[in-house]
Structure formats: structure tokens, C-alpha cells
Amino acid sequence: SLTIGITSVLIAISINRNLKKGVDAIISGSEEIMAGSLTSRVKVFSGDEIGMVARAFNEMTETLEQNIKELKLTEGRMISEQKRAEKSEHAKQQFLINMSHEMRTPLNAILGFARHLEKSVSTKEDQESLKMIIGSGDHLLITINDILDFTQIETGEISFLSNPFQLSHSIQSTVQLVEQNAALKKISLEYSISPEIPETIYGDGPRLLQILLGLVSNALKFTEQGSITISAKQLERNDQQVIIEFKVADTGIGIPKDKQAKIFDLFEQASNDMTRKFGGIGIGLSIVKHLIALQHGEISVSSVPGEGSEFCFRLPFLLKPLVDSPASPQMPPVKSFALKSDYGKGIKVLIAEDNAINQLLVLRLLQRHNFETTVAENGKVAFEKYQEDDFDIILMDLQMPEMDGYEATENIRKLNSDKRNVPIVAMTAHTITGDYEKCMAIGINAYISKPFHPDELYEQIDRLVKQNA
């Protein structure tokens, strides 16, 4: 019995030692895993429950290690895909910038020279021909804008300004931009603005112009005779904002009741026959709807086939500026801005423009009023010429070789003298979201999109030169 007792004690001691080894091994393995070493494995000392725990622990560690490896691989793939997506998005954005520039630059020359010649020709036949060129150019510009805005809406990159503007300017500009095509079809254009609407409101004036232009252009497309009327009236008003209702009515072919809900959809017209007969790419009204909705507005349509259609939309506008909204110049109306023939005498203008045709266009427009002009073919040359001589105003293209307009402007604004305060007008074929804000942030005083109306250029020069006098 003594032997049995001693044997039992030795077995117990051995079991306790093995138990302790197993437990210590598991504890040690846990600590290594907590320290980040997933390659460590627990040594198995027995086939009992502790051994089973150790084996289960090792299986768990191996599974965890494998899962983390797979997670890292997945994360690596996601990062690679994200980088590819970001690269693709950047490439798309750059493509839009380049496309905008490459299409708008020649269009600026076409429309600019046509408007320049319009004031020079005397025969009715030549005047009619120029009106057709201008009308076709304006139509092409609307299509270009639609394509660019469609892409920006798709990617969620479109943004809106909150700047002071006059509603009358937006409506007058709309009428004047389509009057050539309306005159060719002998359709009258009329507009009315309720007197209770404040003269100056705060919002995105260029976007409102775009909305009105989209609706009026659509009305003009489907109207063969009669008139198109634009109206604006105040619906609600408090200390902070005013809600304005706009209507664009025509005497065109009208829209069947069952087609009215679809006309705001992408690539939709009332019928395929209409697409063949009247043309268009089918995105104009969809963009109008999106631009209105993104500004917390709404749009509807009512129509009687054979009698005409009426598009009605409502938009809110602020009566006071936003506290954090950057100050910016009011968009001028596209109207007849009369300058005396010798108005520019004594006013020195530096033109920074790399495109030879657009150089010539701006020179012709300024020489008509006797401005003193100097041309620089890129931003680097413009900066050098400005340091060598005094100028009253600079007309700055943004996309130029060697040094672009942004860098040239930043260099001018760093000069240590009154020279850094010269007015600078960005004349750009860029229309991508963020360009306007970037221009204002670096000290550009005004922003004119190509193609521009000559009167818009004259008015900006007049305003800025007087301010800086």
C-alpha cells in the first residue's frame, strides 16, 4: 500500500507539472499573440484536456493569422483599387478641363469675331449671315455646357455660389443670348418682373441664367410661330430670403399629358420623331431639373398639345450675404455697353493669352476703343512684362504653357509695391467647379468665361479701372 501511495503521489506530481507546463505554455502563447506575434504556437505537452486546449489555441491562432493575412491582402487590393479609382477620377476631371478649354477656345474666336464684324457690315445679307453664325455658336455653347454639367452632376462635383446679382440682368441676358435664333424664326421674346422683387438678391446668378437659358432654348426649339414669355414674381419673403416663381411659356407644339412626366428624364424627349425632327441630345431639361433641385427648388410643367407649354419653377434666394461667403464681383449683364471710340486712350492693358486667334480677337476689341495693348504669350512672359512696365489692368488666360495664369497672378500679388494691386480679369475657357473659387482665393478680381460677349469685357474693364483709379 505504501508503494501504491508513493506511486500515486509521483503521478499526481507529474500530472501537476504537466498541467503547469501546459497552462504556462498557453499563458506564454497568449502573451506573444498579444504582443503581435501570430506565428507563435503553443507547445502541446499532453493529450488530455490541457493538450486539447493547447491544440485548439494553436488552431485559433493559425486561423487568426490566416484571416489577418487575407484581410491585409484585401485591404491592399482595396487601396490599389482606390488609387486606380482616384487616378481615373483625376484623369476624368483633367479630360473635362481639357475638353472645355479645347472646345471653348475656338468657339470664343468664332463668336467674338462674328460679333465684332456684326457692327461693321452694312448689307442686310451679311448681317443675316452673321446672325446665323452667332445663333449657331450660341446653340453649340449650350450643348457644351450641358455635356459638362451632366458629367459634374453625375460625379457630384457641382457647386453653387452665393453672390449678389440683379435678377433683371439674368433675364435680360437670357433674352439677348437667344434673340438671334428667335429673330430667324420670327418669334417674339417678352419678359416681365414683378416690382416687389428686390433689385439685388444673393445666389448663383450664372446658374439661374443657365436654367432660364435651358428652358427658353427648349421653348424656342419647339415653337414655330408666336411668342416666348419669361416672367418672375415674388411668392414669399421674410428678413432672410425671398422665394421667386419663374415661368417660361411658349406657343409651341405642346406636350401630350402622358409624356409630361418623362421629359425631365435623361435622354428623353416626347417621342423619337421629335428627336429626329427637332434635334437635341436629350439632357437639357434633366440638367435644368437637377440644378433647381440642388438649390432646394422645384419645377413643373403644364401643356396643351397644339397650343403650347409652360414651365414653372421656384427658387429661394437670400436677401443678405452669407457670413462666410467670399466677396466677389457681380456678374454683369450681357447688354449693350456703350463706350466712346476713344474711351481706352491712356489705359494700358496687358493681355496674357497663348492662343494666337484669341490674341487677335482681344486686340481688335480693345483697339476699337483705342486702348494701349501689350500681348504676352504665356504667364512667364506676362509676369516679366508687368515688372518692366506699368499697366492699368491685366486680362489673364488661365491655361498657358510655361507658367499658367494662376501662378502668374500669385507672383504679381507677391510684389512689394503698389504694382501688386493691379486689377486682373481671368478670361478662361475653364468652367469646371472650383475654378471660380480658386481665382477669387488667389486675388483675381473678375472672371469671364469664354466665349464671352464683347460688352461683358468692356464693362469689367470699365468697372475695375474706375475702382482702382
C-alpha positions as CSV (number, residue, x, y, z in Angstrom):
1,S,0.0,0.0,0.0
2,L,2.9,2.3,0.7
3,T,4.2,1.6,-2.8
4,I,0.8,2.5,-4.2
5,G,0.7,5.7,-2.2
6,I,4.1,6.8,-3.3
7,T,3.2,5.9,-6.9
8,S,0.0,8.0,-6.6
9,V,2.0,10.9,-5.2
10,L,4.5,10.7,-8.0
11,I,1.8,10.5,-10.6
12,A,0.0,13.5,-9.1
13,I,3.2,15.5,-9.1
14,S,3.8,14.6,-12.7
15,I,0.3,15.5,-13.6
16,N,0.6,18.8,-11.8
17,R,3.9,19.5,-13.5
18,N,2.4,18.7,-16.9
19,L,-0.6,20.7,-16.1
20,K,1.5,23.6,-15.1
21,K,3.6,23.3,-18.2
22,G,0.6,23.2,-20.3
23,V,-1.0,26.2,-18.6
24,D,2.2,28.1,-18.7
25,A,2.6,27.4,-22.4
26,I,-0.9,28.6,-23.1
27,I,-0.3,31.8,-21.0
28,S,3.1,32.4,-22.7
29,G,1.5,31.9,-26.1
30,S,-1.3,34.3,-25.2
31,E,1.2,36.9,-24.2
32,E,3.1,36.5,-27.5
33,I,-0.1,36.9,-29.5
34,M,-1.0,40.0,-27.5
35,A,2.5,41.3,-28.4
36,G,1.6,40.8,-32.1
37,S,3.5,37.5,-32.8
38,L,0.8,35.5,-34.6
39,T,3.5,33.0,-35.9
40,S,4.0,31.6,-32.3
41,R,2.4,28.3,-31.4
42,V,1.8,26.7,-28.0
43,K,3.8,23.6,-27.3
44,V,1.5,20.6,-26.6
45,F,2.7,18.5,-23.6
46,S,-0.2,16.0,-23.3
47,G,-3.3,14.6,-24.9
48,D,-5.6,15.5,-22.0
49,E,-7.9,18.4,-21.7
50,I,-5.0,20.9,-21.4
51,G,-3.5,19.5,-24.5
52,M,-6.8,19.8,-26.3
53,V,-7.0,23.4,-25.2
54,A,-3.4,24.0,-26.4
55,R,-4.2,22.4,-29.8
56,A,-7.5,24.5,-30.0
57,F,-5.5,27.6,-29.1
58,N,-3.0,26.8,-31.9
59,E,-5.8,26.3,-34.4
60,M,-7.4,29.5,-33.4
61,T,-4.1,31.4,-33.7
62,E,-3.5,29.8,-37.2
63,T,-7.0,30.8,-38.3
64,L,-6.5,34.3,-36.9
65,E,-3.1,34.6,-38.7
66,Q,-4.7,33.4,-42.0
67,N,-7.6,35.8,-41.6
68,I,-5.3,38.8,-41.0
69,K,-3.2,37.8,-44.0
70,E,-6.4,37.7,-46.1
71,L,-7.6,41.0,-44.6
72,K,-4.2,42.6,-45.5
73,L,-4.4,41.3,-49.0
74,T,-8.0,42.5,-49.3
75,E,-7.0,45.9,-47.9
76,G,-4.1,46.0,-50.3
77,R,-6.4,45.3,-53.2
78,M,-8.9,47.9,-52.0
79,I,-6.1,50.5,-51.6
80,S,-4.9,49.7,-55.1
81,E,-8.5,49.9,-56.5
82,Q,-9.0,53.1,-54.6
83,K,-5.8,54.5,-56.1
84,R,-6.9,53.4,-59.5
85,A,-10.3,55.0,-59.0
86,E,-8.7,58.2,-57.8
87,K,-6.4,58.2,-60.7
88,S,-9.3,57.5,-63.0
89,E,-11.3,60.3,-61.4
90,H,-8.4,62.7,-61.8
91,A,-8.0,61.7,-65.4
92,K,-11.7,62.2,-66.0
93,Q,-11.5,65.7,-64.3
94,Q,-8.4,66.6,-66.4
95,F,-10.2,65.4,-69.5
96,L,-13.2,67.6,-68.7
97,I,-10.9,70.6,-68.2
98,N,-9.0,70.0,-71.4
99,M,-12.3,69.4,-73.4
100,S,-13.8,72.5,-72.0
101,H,-10.7,74.5,-72.9
102,E,-10.2,73.0,-76.4
103,M,-13.9,73.5,-77.4
104,R,-14.5,76.9,-75.8
105,T,-11.2,78.5,-77.1
106,P,-12.1,78.2,-80.8
107,L,-15.7,78.9,-80.1
108,N,-14.7,82.2,-78.4
109,A,-12.9,83.2,-81.5
110,I,-15.8,82.3,-83.8
111,L,-18.4,84.2,-81.7
112,G,-16.1,87.0,-80.9
113,F,-15.2,87.9,-84.4
114,A,-18.8,87.4,-85.6
115,R,-20.0,89.9,-83.0
116,H,-17.1,92.2,-83.9
117,L,-18.0,92.1,-87.6
118,E,-21.7,92.5,-86.9
119,K,-21.1,96.1,-86.0
120,S,-19.1,96.7,-89.2
121,V,-21.1,95.1,-92.0
122,S,-23.6,97.2,-93.8
123,T,-25.6,94.9,-96.1
124,K,-28.6,93.1,-94.8
125,E,-27.4,89.8,-96.3
126,D,-24.1,90.0,-94.4
127,Q,-25.9,90.9,-91.2
128,E,-28.3,87.9,-91.6
129,S,-25.3,85.6,-92.2
130,L,-23.5,86.8,-89.1
131,K,-26.7,86.3,-87.1
132,M,-26.8,82.7,-88.2
133,I,-23.2,82.2,-87.2
134,I,-23.8,83.8,-83.8
135,G,-27.0,81.8,-83.3
136,S,-25.3,78.5,-84.2
137,G,-22.4,79.3,-81.9
138,D,-24.7,80.1,-79.0
139,H,-26.6,76.8,-79.6
140,L,-23.3,74.9,-79.6
141,L,-22.2,76.6,-76.4
142,I,-25.4,75.5,-74.7
143,T,-24.7,71.9,-75.8
144,I,-21.1,72.1,-74.5
145,N,-22.4,73.4,-71.2
146,D,-25.0,70.7,-70.9
147,I,-22.4,67.9,-71.5
148,L,-20.0,69.4,-68.9
149,D,-22.7,69.9,-66.3
150,F,-24.2,66.4,-66.9
151,T,-20.8,64.9,-66.1
152,Q,-20.4,67.1,-63.0
153,I,-23.8,66.2,-61.7
154,E,-23.1,62.5,-62.3
155,T,-19.9,62.8,-60.2
156,G,-21.5,65.0,-57.5
157,E,-18.9,67.7,-58.1
158,I,-21.2,70.6,-59.0
159,S,-21.3,73.5,-56.5
160,F,-23.2,76.8,-56.2
161,L,-22.3,80.3,-55.3
162,S,-24.0,82.8,-53.1
163,N,-23.1,86.2,-54.6
164,P,-25.0,89.4,-55.2
165,F,-26.7,89.8,-58.6
166,Q,-29.6,91.5,-60.2
167,L,-32.4,89.3,-61.4
168,S,-33.2,91.7,-64.3
169,H,-29.6,91.1,-65.6
170,S,-30.1,87.4,-65.7
171,I,-33.4,87.6,-67.6
172,Q,-32.1,90.3,-70.0
173,S,-29.0,88.2,-70.7
174,T,-31.2,85.1,-71.4
175,V,-33.3,87.1,-73.9
176,Q,-30.2,88.6,-75.6
177,L,-28.4,85.2,-75.9
178,V,-31.3,83.7,-77.9
179,E,-32.6,86.7,-79.7
180,Q,-30.6,85.9,-82.9
181,N,-32.2,82.5,-83.2
182,A,-35.6,83.8,-82.3
183,A,-35.3,86.6,-84.9
184,L,-34.5,84.0,-87.6
185,K,-37.8,82.1,-86.7
186,K,-39.7,85.4,-86.4
187,I,-40.7,84.6,-82.8
188,S,-41.1,87.4,-80.3
189,L,-39.4,87.3,-76.9
190,E,-41.1,89.0,-73.9
191,Y,-40.4,89.2,-70.2
192,S,-41.8,90.7,-67.1
193,I,-40.5,91.1,-63.5
194,S,-42.8,91.9,-60.5
195,P,-41.7,95.2,-59.0
196,E,-41.8,93.8,-55.4
197,I,-38.7,91.6,-56.1
198,P,-35.6,93.3,-54.6
199,E,-33.2,94.7,-57.1
200,T,-30.3,92.8,-55.7
201,I,-30.5,89.3,-54.4
202,Y,-27.9,86.7,-53.3
203,G,-27.5,83.4,-55.0
204,D,-25.9,81.8,-58.1
205,G,-26.7,84.3,-60.9
206,P,-24.8,82.3,-63.6
207,R,-26.7,79.1,-62.7
208,L,-30.0,80.9,-62.8
209,L,-29.1,82.2,-66.3
210,Q,-28.2,78.7,-67.3
211,I,-31.6,77.4,-66.1
212,L,-33.5,80.1,-67.9
213,L,-31.4,79.7,-71.0
214,G,-32.1,75.9,-71.0
215,L,-35.9,76.4,-70.7
216,V,-36.0,79.3,-73.2
217,S,-33.8,77.4,-75.7
218,N,-36.1,74.3,-75.3
219,A,-39.2,76.5,-75.9
220,L,-37.5,78.0,-79.0
221,K,-36.8,74.6,-80.4
222,F,-40.4,73.5,-80.3
223,T,-42.0,76.8,-81.3
224,E,-42.5,77.6,-85.0
225,Q,-44.6,80.8,-84.6
226,G,-45.9,83.1,-81.9
227,S,-44.0,84.1,-78.8
228,I,-42.0,83.0,-75.7
229,T,-42.6,84.8,-72.4
230,I,-40.4,84.8,-69.3
231,S,-42.0,86.0,-66.0
232,A,-40.8,86.3,-62.4
233,K,-42.8,87.1,-59.4
234,Q,-42.3,87.1,-55.6
235,L,-44.1,84.3,-53.7
236,E,-42.8,84.5,-50.2
237,R,-40.4,86.8,-48.4
238,N,-39.0,87.3,-44.9
239,D,-36.0,89.0,-43.4
240,Q,-33.6,86.4,-44.7
241,Q,-34.8,85.2,-48.1
242,V,-37.2,85.5,-50.9
243,I,-38.8,82.7,-52.9
244,I,-39.3,83.6,-56.6
245,E,-41.5,81.8,-59.1
246,F,-40.3,81.8,-62.7
247,K,-42.4,80.9,-65.7
248,V,-41.3,80.2,-69.3
249,A,-44.3,80.0,-71.6
250,D,-44.4,79.3,-75.3
251,T,-46.9,78.9,-78.2
252,G,-45.2,75.8,-79.5
253,I,-46.4,72.3,-80.3
254,G,-47.1,71.3,-76.7
255,I,-46.5,68.0,-74.8
256,P,-49.0,65.2,-74.5
257,K,-50.2,64.5,-71.0
258,D,-48.8,61.0,-70.9
259,K,-45.3,62.3,-71.9
260,Q,-45.0,65.2,-69.5
261,A,-43.7,63.2,-66.5
262,K,-40.8,61.8,-68.7
263,I,-39.4,64.9,-70.3
264,F,-37.2,65.6,-67.3
265,D,-35.5,62.2,-67.5
266,L,-32.1,61.8,-69.2
267,F,-32.1,61.3,-72.9
268,E,-35.9,61.6,-73.1
269,Q,-38.0,63.7,-75.5
270,A,-41.7,63.4,-76.0
271,S,-41.1,61.0,-78.9
272,N,-38.4,59.6,-81.2
273,D,-40.0,61.5,-84.0
274,M,-39.3,64.8,-82.1
275,T,-35.6,63.9,-81.7
276,R,-35.3,63.3,-85.5
277,K,-37.3,66.5,-86.3
278,F,-36.1,69.0,-83.7
279,G,-32.7,67.5,-82.7
280,G,-31.0,67.8,-79.3
281,I,-29.2,65.3,-77.2
282,G,-31.9,64.9,-74.6
283,I,-30.2,66.1,-71.4
284,G,-31.1,69.8,-71.3
285,L,-34.3,69.6,-69.2
286,S,-32.8,66.9,-67.0
287,I,-29.9,69.2,-66.1
288,V,-32.4,72.1,-65.5
289,K,-34.3,69.9,-63.1
290,H,-31.1,68.8,-61.2
291,L,-29.8,72.4,-61.0
292,I,-33.1,73.5,-59.5
293,A,-33.4,70.6,-57.1
294,L,-29.8,71.0,-55.9
295,Q,-30.7,74.6,-54.9
296,H,-33.8,73.4,-52.9
297,G,-36.2,74.4,-55.6
298,E,-38.9,72.6,-57.7
299,I,-40.1,72.6,-61.3
300,S,-43.3,71.6,-63.0
301,V,-44.8,71.7,-66.5
302,S,-48.3,72.2,-67.9
303,S,-49.1,71.9,-71.6
304,V,-51.8,71.6,-74.1
305,P,-50.8,69.9,-77.4
306,G,-51.1,72.3,-80.3
307,E,-51.3,75.4,-78.0
308,G,-48.0,75.5,-76.1
309,S,-46.3,74.7,-72.8
310,E,-45.5,76.5,-69.6
311,F,-42.6,75.5,-67.3
312,C,-42.8,76.8,-63.8
313,F,-40.0,76.7,-61.2
314,R,-39.4,78.2,-57.8
315,L,-36.1,79.0,-56.2
316,P,-35.1,80.6,-52.9
317,F,-32.6,83.5,-52.8
318,L,-31.0,85.2,-49.8
319,L,-31.6,88.9,-49.1
320,K,-28.3,89.2,-47.2
321,P,-24.8,87.7,-47.9
322,L,-23.7,84.6,-46.1
323,V,-21.1,85.5,-43.4
324,D,-18.5,83.0,-44.8
325,S,-19.3,83.6,-48.4
326,P,-16.2,85.1,-50.3
327,A,-16.8,88.6,-51.7
328,S,-16.9,88.5,-55.5
329,P,-17.9,90.9,-58.3
330,Q,-21.4,90.9,-59.5
331,M,-21.9,89.2,-62.9
332,P,-22.5,91.9,-65.5
333,P,-25.5,91.7,-67.8
334,V,-24.9,90.8,-71.4
335,K,-26.3,94.1,-72.7
336,S,-25.2,96.9,-75.0
337,F,-22.5,98.6,-73.0
338,A,-21.7,101.8,-74.9
339,L,-18.1,103.0,-74.9
340,K,-16.8,106.1,-76.7
341,S,-14.5,105.3,-79.5
342,D,-11.6,106.9,-77.6
343,Y,-12.5,105.6,-74.2
344,G,-9.4,103.5,-73.9
345,K,-7.0,106.3,-74.7
346,G,-4.3,106.3,-71.9
347,I,-5.5,102.9,-70.4
348,K,-2.7,100.3,-70.7
349,V,-3.9,96.7,-70.9
350,L,-1.6,93.6,-70.7
351,I,-3.1,90.6,-72.5
352,A,-1.8,87.2,-71.3
353,E,-3.1,84.7,-73.9
354,D,-1.3,81.8,-75.7
355,N,-3.9,81.3,-78.5
356,A,-2.9,83.5,-81.5
357,I,-6.5,83.8,-82.7
358,N,-7.8,84.8,-79.3
359,Q,-4.9,87.3,-79.0
360,L,-6.1,88.9,-82.2
361,L,-9.7,88.9,-81.1
362,V,-9.0,90.7,-77.9
363,L,-6.6,93.2,-79.7
364,R,-9.4,94.0,-82.2
365,L,-12.0,94.5,-79.5
366,L,-9.7,96.8,-77.4
367,Q,-8.2,98.7,-80.4
368,R,-11.7,99.7,-81.5
369,H,-11.8,101.9,-78.4
370,N,-8.1,103.0,-78.5
371,F,-6.8,101.0,-75.6
372,E,-3.0,100.7,-75.4
373,T,-2.3,97.0,-75.6
374,T,0.6,94.6,-74.9
375,V,0.5,90.9,-75.6
376,A,2.2,88.2,-73.6
377,E,2.1,84.6,-74.9
378,N,2.3,82.9,-71.5
379,G,2.2,83.7,-67.8
380,K,6.0,83.8,-67.5
381,V,6.3,86.5,-70.2
382,A,3.3,88.3,-68.7
383,F,5.0,88.5,-65.3
384,E,8.2,89.8,-66.8
385,K,6.5,92.4,-68.9
386,Y,4.5,93.6,-65.9
387,Q,7.6,94.0,-63.9
388,E,9.2,96.1,-66.7
389,D,6.2,98.4,-67.3
390,D,3.1,99.8,-65.7
391,F,-0.3,98.6,-66.7
392,D,-3.8,99.6,-65.6
393,I,-5.4,96.2,-66.0
394,I,-4.4,92.6,-66.9
395,L,-6.5,90.2,-68.9
396,M,-5.2,86.8,-67.9
397,D,-5.9,83.4,-69.6
398,L,-5.6,80.6,-67.0
399,Q,-4.3,77.7,-69.1
400,M,-1.0,78.7,-70.7
401,P,2.4,76.9,-71.3
402,E,5.5,77.5,-69.1
403,M,3.5,79.4,-66.5
404,D,-0.3,79.4,-66.2
405,G,-2.5,82.3,-65.2
406,Y,-2.8,81.1,-61.6
407,E,0.9,81.1,-60.9
408,A,1.4,84.4,-62.8
409,T,-1.3,86.0,-60.6
410,E,0.2,84.7,-57.4
411,N,3.6,86.1,-58.4
412,I,2.1,89.5,-59.2
413,R,0.3,89.6,-55.8
414,K,3.6,88.9,-54.0
415,L,5.3,92.0,-55.4
416,N,6.4,94.6,-52.8
417,S,4.8,97.7,-54.1
418,D,1.5,99.2,-55.4
419,K,2.1,97.1,-58.6
420,R,0.7,94.0,-56.8
421,N,-2.8,95.7,-56.6
422,V,-3.4,95.9,-60.4
423,P,-6.8,94.6,-61.4
424,I,-6.7,91.1,-63.0
425,V,-9.5,89.6,-65.1
426,A,-9.5,85.9,-65.6
427,M,-10.5,85.2,-69.2
428,T,-10.8,81.4,-69.3
429,A,-12.3,78.5,-71.2
430,H,-12.3,76.6,-67.9
431,T,-15.8,76.1,-66.5
432,I,-15.1,73.2,-64.0
433,T,-16.4,73.5,-60.5
434,G,-13.9,75.2,-58.2
435,D,-12.2,77.3,-60.8
436,Y,-14.1,80.5,-59.9
437,E,-13.4,80.0,-56.2
438,K,-9.7,79.3,-56.9
439,C,-9.5,82.5,-58.9
440,M,-11.1,84.6,-56.1
441,A,-8.8,82.9,-53.5
442,I,-5.6,84.0,-55.2
443,G,-6.7,87.6,-55.8
444,I,-8.2,87.7,-59.3
445,N,-10.8,90.5,-59.4
446,A,-13.2,89.2,-62.1
447,Y,-13.9,86.0,-64.0
448,I,-15.1,85.9,-67.6
449,S,-15.9,82.6,-69.2
450,K,-15.0,82.0,-72.9
451,P,-16.8,82.5,-75.1
452,F,-17.5,86.0,-73.8
453,H,-19.6,88.8,-75.1
454,P,-17.6,91.9,-76.0
455,D,-19.8,94.1,-73.9
456,E,-19.1,91.9,-70.9
457,L,-15.4,92.5,-71.4
458,Y,-15.8,96.3,-71.8
459,E,-18.0,96.5,-68.6
460,Q,-15.5,94.6,-66.5
461,I,-12.6,96.8,-67.7
462,D,-14.6,100.0,-67.1
463,R,-15.6,98.9,-63.6
464,L,-12.2,97.7,-62.4
465,V,-10.2,100.6,-63.9
466,K,-12.6,103.1,-62.2
467,Q,-12.3,101.2,-58.9
468,N,-8.5,101.2,-59.0
469,A,-8.2,104.8,-60.1
